């Protein structure tokens, strides 16, 4: 039996709203995809940390692709990376991030 499941990020299964942006995700089987639209001024410290309990940095793993804008990551060990359109990243636990410049940053995470 053939199976195809189609979902669209314009109609997400779940959403998160931030002071400086929003994320919406869809689940297909055991695969989950999130699109984040992060406005200038968005940062993990301001927009996510207040909801992250006792985490001082993001403890999730991300596979990410940047569609628009620029974003900076800072790992707990001091490693820093700036990413922009076309960049594909693996981001391990123990990071913080913020949007660079005056353009929104749009990313896909899975």
DSSP file (Angstrom, degrees, kcal/mol; ACC not computed):
  #  RESIDUE AA STRUCTURE BP1 BP2  ACC     N-H-->O    O-->H-N    N-H-->O    O-->H-N    TCO  KAPPA ALPHA  PHI   PSI    X-CA   Y-CA   Z-CA
    1    1 A X              0   0    0      0, 0.0     2,-0.3     0, 0.0     0, 0.0   0.000 360.0 360.0 360.0 128.4    0.0    0.0    0.0
    2    2 A X        -     0   0    0      2,-0.0     2,-0.4     0, 0.0     0, 0.0  -0.610 360.0-168.2 -84.7 143.8    1.4    3.4   -1.0
    3    3 A X        +     0   0    0     -2,-0.3     2,-0.4     2,-0.0     0, 0.0  -0.998  12.1 174.8-135.7 132.2    1.2    6.3    1.4
    4    4 A X        -     0   0    0     -2,-0.4     2,-0.5     2,-0.0    -2,-0.0  -0.995   7.8-169.6-132.7 131.4    1.8   10.0    0.9
    5    5 A X        -     0   0    0     -2,-0.4     2,-0.4     2,-0.0    -2,-0.0  -0.986   6.4-171.2-120.2 128.9    1.2   12.6    3.6
    6    6 A X        +     0   0    0     -2,-0.5     2,-0.3     2,-0.0    -2,-0.0  -0.976   9.6 167.4-123.3 131.3    1.3   16.3    2.7
    7    7 A X        -     0   0    0     -2,-0.4     2,-0.4    19,-0.1     5,-0.1  -0.956  22.8-139.3-135.7 158.0    1.2   19.2    5.1
    8    8 A X    >   -     0   0    0      3,-0.3     3,-2.1    -2,-0.3    17,-0.0  -0.959  12.6-139.7-123.5 133.9    1.9   22.9    4.6
    9    9 A X  G >  S+     0   0    0     -2,-0.4     3,-0.6     1,-0.3    26,-0.1   0.667 103.0  69.1 -65.7 -15.4    3.9   25.2    6.9
   10   10 A X  G 3  S+     0   0    0      1,-0.3    -1,-0.3     2,-0.0     2,-0.1   0.627 107.2  40.0 -75.0 -11.8    1.3   27.9    6.1
   11   11 A X  G <  S-     0   0    0     -3,-2.1    -3,-0.3    13,-0.0    -1,-0.3  -0.590  92.6-169.8-130.4  69.5   -1.2   25.7    8.1
   12   12 A X    <   -     0   0    0     -3,-0.6    14,-0.2    -2,-0.1     3,-0.1  -0.169  29.5-138.5 -67.7 153.4    1.0   24.5   11.0
   13   13 A X  S    S+     0   0    0     12,-2.5     2,-0.3     1,-0.2    13,-0.2   0.796  91.2  11.8 -73.1 -31.4    0.1   21.8   13.5
   14   14 A X  E     -A   25   0A   0     11,-1.6    11,-2.5     2,-0.0     2,-0.3  -0.982  68.9-162.8-146.6 153.9    1.5   23.9   16.3
   15   15 A X  E     -A   24   0A   0     -2,-0.3     2,-0.4     9,-0.2     9,-0.2  -0.955   8.8-159.6-137.5 156.0    2.8   27.5   16.8
   16   16 A X  E     -A   23   0A   0      7,-2.6     7,-2.6    -2,-0.3     2,-0.4  -0.995  13.3-155.8-132.3 130.5    4.9   29.5   19.2
   17   17 A X  E     -A   22   0A   0     -2,-0.4     2,-0.3     5,-0.2     5,-0.2  -0.890  11.6-174.0-107.7 136.9    4.6   33.3   19.4
   18   18 A X  E >   -A   21   0A   0      3,-3.4     3,-1.1    -2,-0.4    29,-0.1  -0.775  41.1-108.0-119.5 166.5    7.5   35.4   20.7
   19   19 A X  T 3  S+     0   0    0     -2,-0.3    -1,-0.1     1,-0.2    23,-0.1   0.881 123.1  30.5 -58.2 -36.7    7.8   39.2   21.3
   20   20 A X  T 3  S-     0   0    0     23,-0.1    19,-3.3    21,-0.1     2,-0.3  -0.117 130.8 -23.6-117.5  35.1   10.0   39.4   18.2
   21   21 A X  E <   -AB  18  38A   0     -3,-1.1    -3,-3.4    17,-0.2     2,-0.3  -0.975  57.3-108.0 156.8-168.5    8.7   36.6   16.0
   22   22 A X  E     -AB  17  37A   0     15,-1.8    15,-3.0    -2,-0.3     2,-0.3  -0.983  10.5-153.7-155.6 157.3    6.9   33.3   15.6
   23   23 A X  E     -AB  16  36A   0     -7,-2.6    -7,-2.6    -2,-0.3     2,-0.4  -0.988   9.3-173.7-134.6 145.2    7.4   29.6   14.8
   24   24 A X  E     -AB  15  35A   0     11,-2.2    11,-2.8    -2,-0.3     2,-0.3  -0.999   7.9-167.7-139.5 140.8    5.1   27.1   13.2
   25   25 A X  E     -AB  14  34A   0    -11,-2.5   -12,-2.5    -2,-0.4   -11,-1.6  -0.914  11.1-158.5-132.7 155.0    5.6   23.4   12.8
   26   26 A X  E     - B   0  33A   0      7,-2.5     7,-2.5    -2,-0.3     2,-0.5  -0.954  10.9-147.3-127.2 149.7    4.2   20.4   11.0
   27   27 A X  E     + B   0  32A   0     -2,-0.3     2,-0.4     5,-0.2     5,-0.2  -0.974  14.2 178.4-119.2 129.7    4.5   16.7   11.8
   28   28 A X  E >   - B   0  31A   0      3,-3.0     3,-2.2    -2,-0.5     2,-0.2  -0.959  68.8 -47.9-129.2 110.7    4.6   14.0    9.1
   29   29 A X  T 3  S-     0   0    0     -2,-0.4     0, 0.0     1,-0.3     0, 0.0  -0.480 122.5 -25.4  61.5-127.9    5.1   10.5   10.4
   30   30 A X  T 3  S+     0   0    0     -2,-0.2     2,-0.4    -3,-0.1    -1,-0.3   0.142 120.1  98.8-102.2  20.5    8.0   10.8   12.8
   31   31 A X  E <   -B   28   0A   0     -3,-2.2    -3,-3.0     2,-0.0     2,-0.4  -0.900  52.6-168.9-107.2 134.5    9.5   13.9   11.0
   32   32 A X  E     -B   27   0A   0     -2,-0.4     2,-0.4    78,-0.3    -5,-0.2  -0.980   2.6-171.8-125.4 135.8    8.9   17.4   12.3
   33   33 A X  E     -B   26   0A   0     -7,-2.5    -7,-2.5    -2,-0.4     2,-0.4  -0.994   2.6-169.5-130.4 131.2    9.6   20.6   10.4
   34   34 A X  E     -BC  25 109A   0     75,-2.9    75,-2.8    -2,-0.4     2,-0.5  -0.953   9.6-157.5-121.6 138.4    9.5   24.1   11.9
   35   35 A X  E     -BC  24 108A   0    -11,-2.8   -11,-2.2    -2,-0.4     2,-0.5  -0.974  13.5-164.7-111.1 126.7    9.6   27.5   10.1
   36   36 A X  E     -BC  23 107A   0     71,-2.4    71,-2.1    -2,-0.5     2,-0.6  -0.936  10.9-165.3-112.4 133.4   10.7   30.4   12.3
   37   37 A X  E     -BC  22 106A   0    -15,-3.0   -15,-1.8    -2,-0.5     2,-0.5  -0.926  17.3-172.8-116.0 101.6   10.2   34.0   11.3
   38   38 A X  E     -BC  21 105A   0     67,-3.2    67,-3.2    -2,-0.6   -17,-0.2  -0.861  10.0-146.9-107.4 121.6   12.4   36.0   13.7
   39   39 A X    >   -     0   0    0    -19,-3.3     3,-2.4    -2,-0.5    60,-0.2  -0.381  38.5 -76.1 -83.1 160.3   12.2   39.8   13.6
   40   40 A X  T 3  S+     0   0    0      1,-0.3    -1,-0.2    62,-0.2    62,-0.1  -0.308 123.4  35.7 -51.7 137.4   15.1   42.2   14.3
   41   41 A X  T 3  S+     0   0    0      1,-0.4    -1,-0.3    58,-0.3     2,-0.2   0.219  84.2 136.9  96.9 -13.2   15.7   42.3   18.1
   42   42 A X    <   +     0   0    0     -3,-2.4    57,-2.4   -22,-0.2    -1,-0.4  -0.459  23.1 161.6 -66.8 136.4   14.8   38.5   18.5
   43   43 A X  B  >  -F   98   0B   0     55,-0.2     4,-3.0    -2,-0.2     5,-0.5  -0.984  49.1-123.4-149.5 153.8   17.2   36.7   20.8
   44   44 A X  H  >>S+     0   0    0     53,-3.2     5,-3.1    -2,-0.3     4,-1.9   0.913 112.9  55.5 -59.6 -42.0   17.1   33.4   22.7
   45   45 A X  H  45S+     0   0    0     52,-0.4     5,-0.3     3,-0.2    -1,-0.2   0.873 119.0  30.0 -61.1 -39.4   17.7   35.4   26.0
   46   46 A X  H  45S+     0   0    0      3,-0.1     4,-0.2    -5,-0.1    -2,-0.2   0.888 130.2  31.7 -87.2 -43.4   14.8   37.7   25.5
   47   47 A X  H  <5S+     0   0    0     -4,-3.0    -3,-0.2     2,-0.1    -2,-0.2   0.669 131.9  17.9 -97.5 -19.4   12.2   35.6   23.6
   48   48 A X  T ><5S+     0   0    0     -4,-1.9     3,-2.5    -5,-0.5     4,-0.5   0.730 105.8  71.1-120.3 -44.3   12.8   32.0   24.7
   49   49 A X  G > <S+     0   0    0     -5,-3.1     3,-1.7     1,-0.3     6,-0.1   0.825  90.2  63.9 -51.4 -38.8   14.7   31.9   28.0
   50   50 A X  G 3  S+     0   0    0     -5,-0.3    -1,-0.3     1,-0.3     3,-0.2   0.743 111.7  38.8 -58.9 -19.3   11.8   33.2   30.1
   51   51 A X  G <  S+     0   0    0     -3,-2.5    -1,-0.3     1,-0.1    -2,-0.2   0.371  96.8  83.9-106.8   1.5    9.9   30.0   29.1
   52   52 A X  S X  S-     0   0    0     -3,-1.7     3,-1.9    -4,-0.5    -1,-0.1   0.152  83.2-139.9 -97.1  19.0   12.8   27.6   29.3
   53   53 A X  T 3  S-     0   0    0      1,-0.3    -1,-0.3    -3,-0.2     0, 0.0  -0.383  73.0 -14.8  63.4-130.0   12.8   26.9   33.0
   54   54 A X  T 3  S+     0   0    0     -2,-0.1    -1,-0.3    -3,-0.1     2,-0.2   0.301  99.5 125.9 -93.7  10.6   16.2   26.7   34.5
   55   55 A X    <   -     0   0    0     -3,-1.9    -3,-0.1     1,-0.2     3,-0.1  -0.507  41.6-168.6 -68.0 132.5   18.0   26.4   31.2
   56   56 A X  S    S+     0   0    0     -2,-0.2     2,-0.3     1,-0.2    -1,-0.2   0.520  79.1  12.7 -94.5  -9.5   20.8   29.1   30.7
   57   57 A X  S    S-     0   0    0     -5,-0.1     2,-0.3    -8,-0.1    39,-0.2  -0.953 102.3 -73.8-153.9 166.4   21.0   28.1   27.0
   58   58 A X  B     -G   95   0B   0     37,-3.1    36,-3.1    -2,-0.3    37,-1.5  -0.501  36.3-168.8 -68.7 127.5   19.0   26.0   24.6
   59   59 A X        +     0   0    0     -2,-0.3    34,-0.2    34,-0.3     2,-0.2   0.213  53.9 100.6-103.0  13.4   19.5   22.4   25.3
   60   60 A X  S    S-     0   0    0     32,-0.2     2,-0.4    35,-0.1    35,-0.1  -0.621  70.6-124.7 -94.2 157.2   17.9   21.1   22.1
   61   61 A X        -     0   0    0     -2,-0.2     2,-0.4    32,-0.1    31,-0.2  -0.859  30.0-166.2 -97.7 136.7   19.7   19.9   19.0
   62   62 A X  E     -D   91   0A   0     29,-2.6    29,-3.0    -2,-0.4     2,-0.5  -0.968  23.3-162.5-125.5 140.3   18.8   21.6   15.7
   63   63 A X  E     -D   90   0A   0     -2,-0.4    47,-2.1    27,-0.2     2,-0.4  -0.997  36.4-178.3-108.3 124.1   19.3   20.9   12.1
   64   64 A X  E     -DE  89 109A   0     25,-2.7    25,-3.0    -2,-0.5     2,-0.4  -0.935  29.3-165.5-135.4 147.6   18.7   24.3   10.5
   65   65 A X  E     -DE  88 108A   0     43,-2.4    43,-2.6    -2,-0.4     2,-0.6  -1.000  21.6-139.2-129.4 129.4   18.6   25.9    7.0
   66   66 A X  E     + E   0 107A   0     21,-2.4    20,-2.7    -2,-0.4    41,-0.2  -0.796  23.9 172.4 -94.7 123.2   18.6   29.7    6.8
   67   67 A X  E     +     0   0A   0     39,-3.0     2,-0.3    -2,-0.6    40,-0.2   0.828  67.2   5.6 -92.7 -41.0   16.2   31.2    4.1
   68   68 A X  E    S+ E   0 106A   0     38,-1.5    38,-1.5    17,-0.1    -1,-0.3  -0.970 104.4   6.3-143.8 154.0   16.5   34.9    4.9
   69   69 A X  S    S-     0   0    0     -2,-0.3    16,-0.5    36,-0.2     2,-0.4  -0.079  79.0 -73.0  74.8-169.2   18.4   37.3    7.1
   70   70 A X  E     -H  100   0B   0     30,-0.6    30,-2.3    33,-0.3     2,-0.3  -0.979  37.1-174.5-134.3 144.2   21.3   36.6    9.4
   71   71 A X  E     -HI  99  83B   0     12,-2.3    12,-3.0    -2,-0.4     2,-0.4  -0.989  12.3-146.9-138.8 145.1   21.6   34.9   12.8
   72   72 A X  E     -HI  98  82B   0     26,-2.7    26,-1.7    -2,-0.3     2,-0.4  -0.932   9.4-160.0-116.6 136.6   24.4   34.4   15.2
   73   73 A X  E     -HI  97  81B   0      8,-3.1     8,-2.1    -2,-0.4     2,-0.4  -0.934   3.2-167.3-115.9 139.4   25.0   31.4   17.5
   74   74 A X  E     -HI  96  80B   0     22,-2.6    22,-2.0    -2,-0.4     6,-0.2  -0.987  11.1-152.7-126.6 119.0   27.1   31.3   20.7
   75   75 A X  E >   -H   95   0B   0      4,-3.2     3,-2.2    -2,-0.4    20,-0.2  -0.516  30.0-110.3 -86.0 158.1   27.9   28.0   22.2
   76   76 A X  T 3  S+     0   0    0     18,-2.2    19,-0.1     1,-0.3    -1,-0.1   0.777 118.8  59.0 -58.8 -26.9   28.7   27.5   25.9
   77   77 A X  T 3  S-     0   0    0     17,-0.2    -1,-0.3     2,-0.1    17,-0.0   0.429 124.5-101.8 -83.6   2.7   32.3   26.9   25.1
   78   78 A X  S <  S+     0   0    0     -3,-2.2     2,-0.1     1,-0.3    -2,-0.1   0.300  73.7 144.1  97.0  -8.8   32.6   30.3   23.4
   79   79 A X        -     0   0    0     -5,-0.1    -4,-3.2     1,-0.0     2,-0.4  -0.445  30.3-165.9 -63.6 133.2   32.4   29.1   19.8
   80   80 A X  E     -I   74   0B   0     -6,-0.2     2,-0.4    -2,-0.1    -6,-0.2  -0.968  11.2-179.7-126.0 142.2   30.5   31.6   17.6
   81   81 A X  E     -I   73   0B   0     -8,-2.1    -8,-3.1    -2,-0.4     2,-0.4  -0.999  14.1-154.3-139.8 135.7   29.0   31.2   14.2
   82   82 A X  E     -I   72   0B   0     -2,-0.4     2,-0.3   -10,-0.2   -10,-0.2  -0.932  18.4-168.2-106.3 134.8   27.1   33.6   12.0
   83   83 A X  E     +I   71   0B   0    -12,-3.0   -12,-2.3    -2,-0.4     2,-0.2  -0.924   9.6 170.9-125.3 149.1   24.7   32.1    9.4
   84   84 A X    >   -     0   0    0     -2,-0.3     3,-2.4   -14,-0.2   -18,-0.4  -0.761  48.8 -30.4-141.3-172.8   22.9   33.6    6.4
   85   85 A X  T 3  S+     0   0    0    -16,-0.5   -18,-0.2     1,-0.3    -1,-0.1  -0.120 126.2  17.6 -50.6 131.3   20.8   32.6    3.4
   86   86 A X  T 3  S+     0   0    0    -20,-2.7     2,-0.3     1,-0.3    -1,-0.3   0.262  91.2 131.3  91.1 -10.5   21.7   29.2    2.1
   87   87 A X    <   -     0   0    0     -3,-2.4   -21,-2.4   -21,-0.2     2,-0.5  -0.586  40.6-160.6 -79.9 136.4   23.6   28.0    5.2
   88   88 A X  E     -D   65   0A   0     -2,-0.3     2,-0.3   -23,-0.2   -23,-0.2  -0.971  17.6-173.0-114.3 128.8   22.8   24.6    6.6
   89   89 A X  E     -D   64   0A   0    -25,-3.0   -25,-2.7    -2,-0.5     2,-0.5  -0.908  29.5-152.0-127.5 149.3   23.8   24.1   10.3
   90   90 A X  E     -D   63   0A   0     -2,-0.3     2,-0.5   -27,-0.2   -27,-0.2  -0.994  24.7-170.9-108.2 124.8   23.9   21.4   12.9
   91   91 A X  E     -D   62   0A   0    -29,-3.0   -29,-2.6    -2,-0.5     3,-0.1  -0.954   6.1-155.6-124.1 111.9   23.6   23.1   16.3
   92   92 A X        -     0   0    0     -2,-0.5   -32,-0.2   -31,-0.2   -31,-0.1  -0.226  35.6 -71.7 -79.4 171.6   24.2   21.0   19.4
   93   93 A X  S    S+     0   0    0    -34,-0.2   -34,-0.3     1,-0.2    -1,-0.2  -0.228 107.1  54.5 -59.4 151.2   22.8   21.6   22.8
   94   94 A X  S    S+     0   0    0    -36,-3.1   -18,-2.2     1,-0.3     2,-0.3   0.875  78.6 126.6  92.7  43.8   24.2   24.5   24.8
   95   95 A X  E     -GH  58  75B   0    -37,-1.5   -37,-3.1   -20,-0.2     2,-0.3  -0.914  39.8-162.4-131.8 158.2   23.7   27.5   22.5
   96   96 A X  E     - H   0  74B   0    -22,-2.0   -22,-2.6    -2,-0.3     2,-0.3  -0.901  17.8-169.3-127.6 160.1   22.1   30.9   22.5
   97   97 A X  E     - H   0  73B   0     -2,-0.3   -53,-3.2   -24,-0.2   -52,-0.4  -0.974  11.6-175.4-149.7 160.2   21.2   32.9   19.4
   98   98 A X  E     -FH  43  72B   0    -26,-1.7   -26,-2.7    -2,-0.3     2,-0.3  -0.979  32.6-105.4-156.3 151.2   20.1   36.3   18.2
   99   99 A X  E     - H   0  71B   0    -57,-2.4     2,-0.4    -2,-0.3   -58,-0.3  -0.570  34.8-141.9 -76.1 137.0   19.1   38.0   14.9
  100  100 A X  E >   - H   0  70B   0    -30,-2.3   -30,-0.6    -2,-0.3     3,-0.5  -0.800  55.4  -5.4-100.0 142.9   21.7   40.2   13.3
  101  101 A X  T 3  S-     0   0    0     -2,-0.4   -60,-0.3     1,-0.2    -2,-0.0  -0.205  97.9 -58.2  79.1-165.3   20.9   43.5   11.6
  102  102 A X  T 3  S+     0   0    0    -62,-0.1     2,-0.3     2,-0.1    -1,-0.2   0.108 103.0  89.8-109.9  20.0   17.6   45.1   10.7
  103  103 A X  S <  S-     0   0    0     -3,-0.5   -33,-0.3   -64,-0.1    -3,-0.1  -0.885  80.2-109.1-112.9 148.3   16.1   42.3    8.6
  104  104 A X        -     0   0    0     -2,-0.3     2,-0.5   -35,-0.1   -65,-0.2  -0.346  28.5-134.8 -67.7 157.1   14.0   39.4    9.8
  105  105 A X  E     -C   38   0A   0    -67,-3.2   -67,-3.2   -36,-0.2     2,-0.5  -0.972  15.9-164.9-116.5 128.4   15.6   36.0    9.8
  106  106 A X  E     +CE  37  68A   0    -38,-1.5   -39,-3.0    -2,-0.5   -38,-1.5  -0.965  15.0 173.4-117.0 126.1   13.6   33.0    8.4
  107  107 A X  E     -CE  36  66A   0    -71,-2.1   -71,-2.4    -2,-0.5     2,-0.4  -0.906  27.1-142.0-129.5 155.8   14.8   29.5    9.2
  108  108 A X  E     -CE  35  65A   0    -43,-2.6   -43,-2.4    -2,-0.3     2,-0.4  -0.980  24.4-172.2-113.0 132.1   13.7   25.9    8.8
  109  109 A X  E      CE  34  64A   0    -75,-2.8   -75,-2.9    -2,-0.4   -45,-0.2  -0.959 360.0 360.0-125.9 143.0   14.5   23.5   11.6
  110  110 A X              0   0    0    -47,-2.1   -78,-0.3    -2,-0.4   -46,-0.1   0.285 360.0 360.0-146.3 360.0   14.1   19.7   11.9
